[in-house]
Amino acid sequence: MYQESFHKKNSDSMFLGKSAEHIVASYLLKNKINFAEPEVDQGNDWWVEDINDRNKVRRAQVKKVIAKIQLDQEIYDTQGKEVYVTKYDFRFQSSGLKEKPGIVTSNIATSGGGISRRQYGPEEIDVFYEVLVTPFRELIFEIKAEDVPVGDDGYFKQSKSLVLDRVQTQPPRRGKDTPIDIRSMLISEQYDARLIRANQDFFFPPEQPTIMEFLS
């Protein structure tokens, strides 16, 4: 019997496989958007038809959103309370050591035994499809390259940690990136029927009475 640990820290990356790619592929096909996988790895996972101009294609990468429990820095800074919330890592680069500029291979072994991965920037990727997949929900976010933070080296930053269950009210601190309005980038959401049945007031909120009902 397989005895490896099924710890949460492993399950995010080990047991989702190509689920994100399949979810995005299904979304594109249902909406009659053509896409193709390049034979030569140039950084983008797919070529995706631009729905605003059918004669153009966009270079797309598909990434999995990773959930993490973190200290809410905003509450800690303003109220001094340690409150831990779920944040979501929207990743824009593969994990691993950065390659030096000018190296064009995708993955190379380093002298320390690790893997050096090529980093990408706005000149190589047009759009990211970020997928949050759990047993009860599937969310797809479409983030254009111009909305992704870029480092001083001209590459996309590794990731951006975002909160999905509440609106951030504090302006970004000095030196921090401009917040991403991630809710406006949600293009598809699907929920398991069990989740909907257990939270009917959320999915089907009761109608609020209006002043006209009291006047009639």
C-alpha angles and dihedrals in degrees: 000000000000108000104182116129116265092204117160092243088064100038095066093064104020106049106036094070112169094339092119093053091048092050093051092044090053091049093050094047093048089053093046093244112150120224138169137193114237116238091216117055106238096157100275120098093208146007106233126195114247105236090204092056115021090196092065134068131204127220106237137188124198117214134179118234111231120211119220136176109232142165110268098240093190094057091042093051095046102034105017091234125135105228120165119210138175112263127182126225112220102196125206101173135044115256118257139070118322119251118233116259112274097034109117103184116110101224127009132173117247128217089253092059096255130116122257112209128200116248123222136210142188092286091065107033127048103181142009124214105205115193128199107194127178132153089269106036145028120199126180122197123190111208120183118222092244089062094054117095115248126207128227089266091062095249126118111266116256097252147330122229111217138179115229103179100060141023117257109234102183120087116241114277120244111288093019125119122257108268117259113235090224096171091064089055096057106116102168137021130178127178133193114252090238090059092049093048091051093049105035094144089059097047095036107027114193116254113263117233116249131213090251091066090061092047096050 
